Amino acid sequence: MTCQNYSLFVLSVIMIYFGRFGNSLILAQLQNDIDQLKADFNSSHSDVADGGPIFTEKLINWTERNEKRIILSQIVSMYLEMLENTDKSKVHVRHISEELYTLKNSLPDGLQKVKDLMDLAKLQMSDLKIQRKAVNELFSVLQKLVETSTSLKRKRSQSQRRCKC
């Protein structure tokens, strides 16, 4: 996949995961809009390939549907932020922005989940007060982990029984 196709690929993944293809979005029109946006940004410039892709490699590590919705909601927000500073009088910019806003509005909790992850990353685990709180919550956290693990095993076991491969 060439660097010039990354935007379409990421946007396609986003649209598929949020069920937008087949409803109001025509893929051919989106391709045309993205091609025009590429021209606006001169995305065929040689430096585009430097360092590899910025979004598509991140998607590899997020395998579950709900996980992907979290990362994709963040990517949608970043595209919208990027498009805020572009010429909104251009039809293709407005069309892409409208589709992205529609997607973002269908994900009210995605951003909160990202914020929760960021808050966890900021915790100072060397702080004695934080350590005390963490120890007090350890049993509850382990209990949730065991419940989740048991639930996943049960689902796998049930799906294996159904499949007579």
C-alpha positions in Angstrom: 0.0 0.0 0.0 1.4 3.4 -1.0 1.5 6.3 1.3 -1.0 8.1 -0.9 -3.6 5.4 -0.2 -3.2 5.5 3.6 -5.8 8.2 4.1 -8.4 6.3 2.1 -7.5 3.1 3.9 -7.8 4.6 7.4 -11.0 6.4 6.4 -12.4 3.2 4.9 -11.6 1.2 8.1 -13.3 3.9 10.1 -16.4 3.9 7.9 -16.7 0.1 7.9 -16.4 -0.1 11.7 -19.1 2.4 12.2 -21.4 1.0 9.6 -21.4 4.0 7.3 -20.8 2.2 4.0 -23.9 1.4 2.2 -26.0 3.9 4.1 -25.2 7.4 3.0 -21.6 7.2 1.9 -20.7 6.4 -1.6 -17.1 5.0 -1.7 -16.4 6.4 -5.2 -17.3 9.9 -4.1 -15.2 9.6 -1.0 -12.3 8.4 -3.1 -12.7 11.5 -5.3 -12.9 13.8 -2.3 -9.8 12.3 -0.8 -7.9 12.6 -4.1 -8.8 16.3 -4.1 -7.7 16.6 -0.5 -4.4 14.9 -1.3 -3.9 17.5 -4.0 -4.7 20.3 -1.5 -2.1 19.0 0.9 0.4 18.0 -1.8 0.5 14.5 -0.3 2.6 13.1 -3.2 5.5 15.0 -1.8 8.6 12.8 -1.1 8.6 13.4 2.6 5.2 11.7 3.1 6.9 8.3 3.1 9.4 9.3 5.8 8.9 7.4 9.0 6.0 5.2 7.7 2.3 5.6 8.3 1.0 7.5 11.3 -2.4 5.8 11.8 -2.6 2.5 10.0 0.3 0.9 12.0 -1.5 1.8 15.2 -4.6 -0.1 14.1 -2.6 -3.4 14.0 -2.4 -3.7 17.8 -6.1 -3.1 18.3 -7.8 -6.3 17.5 -11.3 -6.4 19.1 -14.1 -4.4 17.6 -14.7 -2.3 20.8 -11.0 -1.6 21.0 -10.8 -0.5 17.4 -13.8 1.8 18.0 -11.8 3.6 20.8 -8.7 4.1 18.6 -10.7 5.0 15.5 -12.7 7.6 17.5 -9.5 9.2 18.4 -8.3 9.1 14.8 -11.6 10.7 13.6 -11.0 13.5 16.1 -7.5 14.1 14.8 -8.8 14.2 11.2 -11.4 16.7 12.2 -8.8 18.8 14.0 -6.7 18.8 10.8 -9.6 19.8 8.6 -10.6 22.7 10.9 -7.7 24.7 9.4 -8.5 23.9 5.7 -10.6 25.8 3.2 -14.2 24.9 4.1 -15.5 26.5 0.9 -14.3 23.5 -1.0 -17.0 20.9 -1.4 -14.7 17.9 -0.9 -13.5 19.3 2.4 -17.1 19.8 3.6 -18.1 16.4 2.5 -15.3 14.6 4.3 -15.8 16.7 7.4 -19.5 16.0 7.5 -18.9 12.3 7.3 -16.3 12.4 10.0 -18.6 14.5 12.3 -21.4 12.0 11.7 -19.0 9.2 12.8 -17.8 11.2 15.8 -21.3 11.8 17.0 -22.0 8.1 16.9 -19.2 7.5 19.4 -20.0 9.5 22.5 -18.0 7.3 24.9 -14.8 6.8 22.8 -13.2 10.0 23.8 -13.9 9.4 27.5 -12.2 6.0 27.2 -9.1 7.5 25.7 -9.1 10.1 28.5 -9.3 7.3 31.0 -6.3 5.6 29.5 -4.4 8.9 29.5 -5.2 9.5 33.1 -3.9 6.0 34.0 -0.7 6.7 32.2 -0.2 9.9 34.2 -0.5 8.2 37.6 2.6 8.5 39.7 2.9 5.0 41.0 5.9 6.0 43.1 3.6 8.2 45.2 2.8 6.6 48.5 -0.8 7.8 48.6 -1.4 6.4 45.0 0.2 3.1 46.1 -2.1 2.9 49.2 -5.2 3.5 47.0 -4.0 1.0 44.5 -3.5 -1.7 47.2 -7.0 -1.0 48.5 -8.4 -1.6 45.0 -6.2 -4.6 44.1 -8.8 -7.3 45.1 -11.6 -5.6 43.1 -9.3 -5.2 40.1 -8.2 -8.9 40.2 -11.9 -9.9 40.6 -12.8 -8.0 37.4 -9.9 -9.6 35.6 -10.9 -13.1 36.6 -14.5 -12.4 35.6 -13.4 -11.1 32.2 -11.1 -14.1 31.7 -13.8 -16.6 32.7 -16.3 -14.9 30.4 -13.8 -15.0 27.4 -13.1 -18.7 28.1 -16.9 -19.4 28.2 -17.4 -17.6 24.9 -14.6 -19.5 23.3 -15.9 -22.8 24.6 -19.4 -22.1 23.4 -18.2 -21.1 19.9 -16.1 -24.3 19.6 -19.2 -26.4 20.5 -21.2 -24.6 17.8 -18.6 -25.0 15.1 -18.5 -28.6 13.8 -15.4 -28.0 11.6 
